[in-house]
């Protein structure tokens, strides 16, 4: 997966890749529930980042960035629990790596914006 410099585009691409991954998962009871959570969390990463960019105050900006970071962490968690289908393990690992990278990017944004992360 190529990684665009624009973070809004990158987070949207991430959510689309997660969506495509979920569509190919085995349809058992556990995966159905985990995939719902995974889809929501992965889309929320970018949605909250967009909200941060449109925030009216620094406090709101920081809150939205924290939520994006939390959702990236949650996405990584759900990816760990999903049982991949045949040939999906590598994609699962790539998505988990991207979630980790997004988490680190949002952490860096927080550090620059507020001095330190709580």
Secondary structure in CASP SS format (residue, H / E / C, confidence):
PFRMAT SS
TARGET T0000
AUTHOR 0000-0000-0000
METHOD secondary structure of the structure
MODEL  1
X C 1.00
X C 1.00
X C 1.00
X C 1.00
X C 1.00
X C 1.00
X H 1.00
X H 1.00
X H 1.00
X H 1.00
X H 1.00
X H 1.00
X H 1.00
X H 1.00
X H 1.00
X H 1.00
X H 1.00
X H 1.00
X H 1.00
X H 1.00
X H 1.00
X H 1.00
X H 1.00
X C 1.00
X C 1.00
X C 1.00
X C 1.00
X C 1.00
X H 1.00
X H 1.00
X H 1.00
X H 1.00
X H 1.00
X H 1.00
X H 1.00
X H 1.00
X H 1.00
X H 1.00
X H 1.00
X H 1.00
X H 1.00
X H 1.00
X H 1.00
X H 1.00
X H 1.00
X H 1.00
X H 1.00
X H 1.00
X H 1.00
X H 1.00
X H 1.00
X H 1.00
X H 1.00
X C 1.00
X C 1.00
X C 1.00
X C 1.00
X H 1.00
X H 1.00
X H 1.00
X H 1.00
X H 1.00
X H 1.00
X H 1.00
X H 1.00
X H 1.00
X H 1.00
X H 1.00
X H 1.00
X H 1.00
X H 1.00
X H 1.00
X H 1.00
X H 1.00
X H 1.00
X H 1.00
X H 1.00
X H 1.00
X H 1.00
X H 1.00
X H 1.00
X C 1.00
X C 1.00
X C 1.00
X C 1.00
X C 1.00
X C 1.00
X C 1.00
X H 1.00
X H 1.00
X H 1.00
X H 1.00
X H 1.00
X H 1.00
X H 1.00
X H 1.00
X H 1.00
X H 1.00
X H 1.00
X H 1.00
X H 1.00
X H 1.00
X H 1.00
X H 1.00
X H 1.00
X H 1.00
X H 1.00
X H 1.00
X H 1.00
X H 1.00
X H 1.00
X H 1.00
X H 1.00
X H 1.00
X C 1.00
X C 1.00
X C 1.00
X C 1.00
END
